[in-house]
Amino acid sequence: MENLVDELLLASYDKAIKLNLEREFILILEKEIKRRGLPLTSTLIKYYME
């Protein structure tokens, strides 16, 4: 996970949500995003919660 560039990590998270991939996978990406202190945009969170 640490080898992923921040932008690629965020793009992967966005795509995983839009493709409705496994929740566990999305949570792994989300945990890494939070660990890095990257912002989770409200758009992504809103899309995920719907």
KERO-665911 format. One record per residue (C-alpha): z, y, x; residue in three letters. Coordinates in steps of 0.25 Angstrom, whole numbers, padded with zeros to 4 digits, always signed. Layout:
ZYXALA/...
This chain:
+0000+0000+0000MET/+0003+0010+0011GLU/-0011+0009+0016ASN/-0017+0015+0004LEU/-0020+0030+0004VAL/-0013+0038-0006ASP/-0025+0042-0014GLU/-0030+0027-0014LEU/-0016+0023-0019LEU/-0016+0033-0030LEU/-0031+0030-0034ALA/-0027+0015-0034SER/-0015+0018-0043TYR/-0024+0026-0053ASP/-0034+0015-0053LYS/-0024+0004-0055ALA/-0019+0011-0068ILE/-0033+0014-0073LYS/-0036-0001-0072LEU/-0023-0005-0078ASN/-0020-0014-0066LEU/-0007-0022-0065GLU/+0005-0013-0067ARG/+0012-0019-0055GLU/+0000-0015-0046PHE/+0001-0001-0052ILE/+0016+0000-0049LEU/+0014-0004-0035ILE/+0004+0007-0033LEU/+0013+0017-0040GLU/+0025+0013-0032LYS/+0017+0016-0019GLU/+0012+0029-0025ILE/+0027+0033-0027LYS/+0031+0028-0013ARG/+0021+0037-0007ARG/+0025+0049-0016GLY/+0011+0051-0022LEU/+0010+0057-0036PRO/+0007+0048-0048LEU/-0001+0057-0056THR/+0003+0059-0071SER/-0011+0055-0075THR/-0010+0041-0069LEU/+0004+0039-0074ILE/-0001+0044-0088LYS/-0012+0034-0087TYR/-0003+0023-0083TYR/+0007+0025-0094MET/-0004+0025-0105GLU/
